[in-house]
């Protein structure tokens, strides 16, 4: 069987190997035996003739490739009479991918080469920072150009206000109402020990208007709309719709990114007002049920507890949070390339980074407001 699969002919320093028959997995034992009989010692040039092959599958191609690699490692030169089998190109691609994955796994552990790992991470973050600054600059240029009415996509902006704002009202209202009820209940339990239940109104009003209303709304919008921005733009990148817009002379930032940014800049402050109202309603309801503080008592106490800047301290944060969420979501969406796996990864990154930046910005606002006595 081995002789039926392989014939050898030596001419000088060249060895010609003619492959015949069917090199398939059912003949795997015969193929191994035939390749074992292949003697390439002292051969400087090995010519492989596959034109007489009846069939060749990946199993046969793999064994042949391994044997030829052994000849090359011994210093021989391998040539094909005609075109190499197409299976070789496929095996080369698979091997290259496996090697790249192995190298990537080896690089992940900082314990293997901490200096190299630190250098790679530093370079990656530096390049990402440059890309982010360039993205912000592109948004700024597009925004200035869109000040002219013919560049402003009002229909698209209205659609995004509806999707990110109006459609989010039920979930934002419910969360704000429940959180304020929880805050009021826990506060009342603690203040009751000191006979100061009336200060529950103060605590709920300040917590909701200054912090919880806008912060919870921003986190909900980051998970809901930030992920949607990244996913929508990522799918358009995979479907080459963004490239199609460029080929038609349309700026994708003007059509895809800026309307989402403007829409969220308008929607998030309005959602914050809704969340504040529902939060105060939740506090009023619990105060009425648990503390016997009627609405006619709740409203005057609320007015006394609030400073002129309490409401605005929360509302000022909303446009900043909206800009962070929209910029991160669209930036990660425009980064999607190659595969749906990358789409899922960058969508997750967009949500996580949006929430982190919102909380970080809220902490910065808190420090600034304390320093300004705002």
Buried (B, 14 or more C-beta within 10 A) or exposed (E): EBEEBBBBEEEEEBBBBBBBBBBBEEBBEBBEBBBEEBEBEEBEBBBBBBEEBEEBBBBBBBBBBEBBEEBEEEEBEBEBEEEBBEBBEEBEEEEEEEEEEEEEEEEEEEEEEEEEBEEEEEEEEEEEEEEEEEBEEBBEEBBEBBEEEEBBBEEBBEBBBEBBBEEBBEBBBEBBBBBBBEBBBEBBEEBEEEEEBBBBBBBBBBBBBBBBBBBBBBBBBBBBBBBBBBBBBBBBBBEEBBEEBEEEEEBBBBBBBBBBBBBBBBBBBBBBBBBBBBBBBBBBBBBBEBBEBEEEBBEEBBEEBBEEBBBEBBBBBBBBBBBBBBBBBBBBBBBBEEEEEBBBBBBEBBBBBBBEBBBEBBEEBBEEBEEEEB
